[in-house]
Amino acid sequence: MNWLTEEQIIKFMEHYNYDIRESHNARWIDQKCTPDVLCIIADCILEFTNTNPEQEYFSSLDIWHNDYTIQNVESIFKKPNPDEQKARNEYDKFFQQPMEMFANAGILWKKKVGNRNYYKLWNKMLLEFISIREMNALKFIELYNTKVLKDSGIYKYFDEFFSNPTNNTYEKMKHEFGRFTVFNTPINGITECNRIFTKVLNPLAFMKNTFGTEKGRMSKGKITKDMLMYNRNNFRDIYVNKPKEMTRGEYYESLVDKPNANLIKYQSAKAKKLLRAFNDAFNNGLSEVKDELAIGHAINMHHIFPENEFQEISGFVENLIALTPSQHFQKAHPDGNTRIIDKGFQQICLLTKADNIEENIKFGKEVIYSFDNFVYVLSVGFDDNKYEEVEDMNFSELVRLINMEYITSTN
């Protein structure tokens, strides 16, 4: 799998004219085109095309009736079974809207046969990039939305708002977007314009760390990542009300409504896929831990804090490290017993990961790690809030605290 840079994505988009005044395409983006939905639909398309290489063209029905899609979309997004007639319209939007967006962007090639749209894979590299993780999908949305707005001659209203986010610049931007959409597309209702406006503005606002739109008005605060997602629940939300005297494990077991187990499993698999792709691209596929067993390709993405014990951090790349098979089954898991973790090697993995995360954040061409996420991983892994008190980017203090865990450990 190839890892695309922002410059490569921009270069790809430069080959296309996304001017809505010429295409009159009202569905260049739509309500279901959120980062998490785009990410999983891209994954489902790739799975279908990889397992059905003889089928050049496919429809949305082919994708959402595929076994892999049913297993993941039904369980993760809590949609009713696609075989139920009442779910047809909702599922059609869920798959059709992202696929129309991919087609307009030039990632899929579209043709119409009768009343149905058929697609074929046109740019596999970019679809793979989107499928790896939600932040990649969000980066694509940001670049794509910007290009569409600029090609269509209306980015200036968004630029005015970003430069000076006030109610006046917000209302002007919203009005001009609605007027433009009604004049240049089949959409003739302002309500529909406003729904699309949210999907256009808020991803750009989040990436610029500024205000956006919420409930039809300028947002009171800066747009956060969860506001962009179709599924907004996450582990950090459930721990907000945790009593101080309870451990995270105890509190989690006491919950009646636990996070979606299938989503956790899917996110863990996606995190492994992300790290392997990144490690292959930027570390020549070598092990992150340099020792006598670091020979050959690092094909094992190892959970430093075990997946079965720490589900809430199993989907974080900050809790994964690329190892060779020998390292994984001789050192990380002595005698190949995956239920056992060698504490000494776990310490080495955490210290190595701290160095690699710091280097990636400070000097990486493509940043996939977050200091806050690493702090969260350590807080959960050691069940200690002291990590959350560490000053931003103070890796030296994190290393000191990690070493203290193993000095005082009786295990």
N, C-alpha and C positions, 0 to 999 in steps of 0.2 A: 504494500500500500504506500502510495506516495503522499508526502506531506506538502501541502501547498502553502506558500507564503501569501501575505496580503497583496504584495506586488503582483504575484502571478494571477490572483483572482481579478484584480483590477485590469490587468492586461487582457485577460479573457473577456471581460465585460466590454472592453473598448471595441471589440469586433461587432458589437450589437448596438443598434439604435433603439432605445426603449421609449421613444417619444410617444406619449399617449395621444397627442394631437394627430399623429399619423396612424397609429394602430387602433385607436378608439377602444382599447381593451380595458374593460371595467374590472376584470378579474386578475390583474397583474399581481395583486395581493388581496387576501381576504381574511375573514375572522378566524379561521382555523390555522392560519399561517403563523403559529407561534414557534419559538425555538425548539421546544420539546417535541411538538408534533412534527415539524419539518425533519428533525433528527431521526425520529423513529420511522417515518414514512420513507425517508431516504434509505434507511437500513432495510426496510421491507422490500423496496424496489430492487436493491442490490441482491438480496437473498433470492428473490424470484428470478432475476436475470441470470444469476450464477447457477441456479438449479434447473433452469429451463433455457439452456443456450440455443436450442433449436427454434425458439419462439422469438422472432425479431420484434414484433409489435405486441403490445399488451394494453389492456384497459384497466380502469380503476377496479373493476370487478375481479380481474385476474389477481390483482395485488391483494385485495381485502378478503378474498376467498382462499388464499394460500395458507397452508397449515401454520407456517411460521408467523404470519400476520395475525391469524386468529388467536394463537397462543399468547402473543405479546400484547396486541392492542386490546383484546377483550379483557385480559387480566390487569394490565397496567393502567389503561384509561377508563376501566370500569364501564365499558360499553356493553350493551346487550349482545347476545350472540348474533352474528351477521345473518344467520339463517332465519331469524325472526323477521317477518314482514314489516313490523312496525319500526324496525331499526334501519330500514333501507335508506330513507332520506337522510338521516343523521350520518350514517356511514358514508354515503355518497359524498357529502360535504367534507367529511373528515379526510377522505382520500383524494377527492377530485380537486379541492382547493389548493393543497400543496403541489399536486401534479401540474395544475394549470400554472402555478407560479414558476415551477421548474421549467415548464415549456416556454413560458414568456422570457425567462432568463437565458434560454439556450442550452440548458442542461439536458432536457428531453426534447425530442423531435416529435411534433404532433401532426396527425392527419385525422380527418373526419370521415367516417363511413356511416352514412345514414344519419341517425341522431346521436351516435356514440363517438367519443373521442378515443383515438388509439395513439399510443406513444411508443417510442423506442429510445434506448439509452444513447445519448449523444456526447456527453462529457462525463465519463465514469470517474475521473480523478476528482472533479469538483463534488460530485454526488458522494463519493467516499469521504471527502473532507467534511461535508455536512453531517454525514452519518456517524462520525466518530464520537462527537460530544455536543451538548447543547450550546456551549460557548462558540463552537465552530459554526453552528447553524445561525447563531446570533450575529457573528461576524459577517456571514454571507448576507443576512437580512440588512445589516447596516450598509454594506457596500452597494447592494442591489437597490435598496430604497433611495440612497443618495444619487445613484446613477439615473434612476427613473425620473426623479424630481429635477435633476439638472438637465437631462435630455428634453424634458417637457417644459422647461423654462419657468418652473415655479419654486425652485429651491431657494430663491432669494427671500421668500417670505419665511421659510424655516430658518434661514441663516440670520435674518433680523431677530427672530425670537430667541435663538440660541445666544446671540450676541447681547441681547437685552431682554431677558425673560420677564415680561410684565403682562398684566391682563390685556393691555392695549395691543401689544405685539402678538399675543396669543389669539385674541379674537380676530385680528386681521388675517393671521395665518390660517385659522380655521375657516373663516369666511371665504378666502380666496381659494382654498383647497376644495371646498364644497362647490363654489361657482364653477371652477375649472372642471371638476368631475362631471357635473350635470351637463355642462356645455359640450364636453368632448367624449362622453361615453353614454351608453344606454341607461345608466342610472339617472333617475329623475326625482328621487326622494332624498331630502336632506338627512333623514334618519340613517339611511344606508350609507350615505357619505360619511357621517360621523363615526359609524362603526369601523369603516375602513381607515379613517383618519387616525384612530387610536393605534392601529397596527402599523401605520406609517411613522407616526411621530415618536411613540414611546421607545422603540428599540434605538432610535437615534439619540433620544434624550438620555437613556441609560448609558450608552457608550460615551456620551459627552458629560456624564455625571451632572445632569441638570434636571430642570422641571419638565413635565410633559402634560398629559391630559388625563383626567380622572373624573368619571361621572359627568362628562360633558363640560367640565370646567378645567382651568389650569390647575394642575395638581398643587396641593399645599406643600408638599415636600418633593425632594428629588425622586425620580423614578428608580425603583429597586428591581432587582432581577426577578423576584417572585411575581411581580405585577405583569411580567411579560409572558408567563407560563400558563399553559392549559391546566396542568396539575400544579397547584400552588403549595400543597402541604409538604413539609420536610421535617427531618428529625430535630433540627434546632428549634422549630416551633413548639414541639411537644415538651421540651425541657425548660421552657420559660417558667412554668409553674411548679417545677420540681422543688420540694422542701429541701432545705440545706442539709438536714440530718440524714437524708436518704441518698444512697448511691444511685448512679444512673441506672445500673442493672436492676436494682430493687424497684425504682420508679417505673422503668420500662415494663417490668413484669406485672405491675399493678394496673397498667392501662387496659381498659376494655377495648378501645378503638385504636389498635396498633397500626402503624404504617403498612402499606401494601407490600406483602412479602414478595410478590412477583416483580414489583417495581424495584425492590432492593436487589433481587437476583439479577435483573436485567441491567441495572446501573453498575453492578459489580463486573459483569461481563464486558460492558462497554468501557469501563475504566481500564480493564486489562488490555482491551483492543487498542485503546488510546495510547497507553504507555508503550506497548510493543511497537506501534507505528512510529511513535516519537523517538524511541530508543534506536530503532532501525535507521531512522532518517538522520539523527543528530549524534548518535554514539556508535555508529557502524555496527549496531546489533550486539555490542559487547556487554559484558556484565557491568553493573554499576559498582559492585564490590570487587576490588582488586586483590585477589589472593591466589594461592597455588592452584585452585580449582576453577579459576576464571578463564577457562580454555574453551573456545568454540562459541557458538551462537547462544545468546541469552534468550531462551524461548519460554522460560518460566517467569510469569509475573506473580510475585510472591506477596501475599498479605503479611505485612510486618506484625500487625495485631490481627490474630486469626479471624477469618471471615465468619466462622460459626459462632464465635463469642462476641464479636463486635460488628453486628450487622449495620449499625448506623454509620460506620465509617468504611464499610466495605466498598463503596462506590467512589472513594476519594483516591485520586492518583497519588496524593501525598502519603497514603498508607500502602502503596505498592512499590516494589523494587524489582528491577530486571535482574534475574540470576540465570546462570547456566544450570542444566539439569543436575550436574554433580553437586553444585552448591546447594541447590534446592533440596535434594533428597539425602544428602550426606551431612550438611551443616544446619540448614534452616529446620529441617525435620529429620532428626537423627534416625538412622536405620530405615528411612523412607516412611516413617509413621507420621502421616499428616495431622494427626491429632496432638502431636507433641511439638512444642516450640523450644528450641535451644535459646535460653535467655542470653547467653554470651553473644551468640551470633545475632540475636535480635537487637542488642545494643549496637553492634557494628553496623547493622542495617540502618538503624535510626540516625546514627552519627553521619553515615555516608549520605543518607537521604537529606539530612539538614544541609550538608555542603552542596549537594546537587541542586536543591531547591533554591538556595541563596544565589548560586551561580546563574541559574536559569532566570530568576527574577531580575538580577542586576545586569546580566550580559547576554541573555538569550535572544536570538532572532525571533523565535516563537516561544512565548511564555505560556506554559501550561500549568504552572503551580501558583499557589497563593499562600502568603505567610499566615493569613487568618485561618485558612483551611488546615495548615500544618499544626497550628496552635490547637485547633479544634480536635484534630486527630490525637494529639498528645493528651489533651484534657480528657477525652473519652477513654483512650487506651490505658492511661494511668489513673483514671477516675479522680482527677485532682484539678481544681479550678485555678491553681496558682499559675498555670501556663497562660491563662487568659489575662493575667496581670502584666505579662511581659510587654515591654515597649515594642512598638511596631518595628520590624526588621532587625530586632536585637537577637541575632542567631547565636551569638556567643553565650547569652544568658540561657537560651534554650538548650544548648549543648551542655552547659553546666548542670542544669536541672535534670537532663536525661542521664548524665553520668551519676548523679546523686541517687537516682532511682535504683541503679544496679549496685551501687556501693552499699546501700541500706537494705537491699532486698535479701530476704531469707530463703528465696526459692532457688 
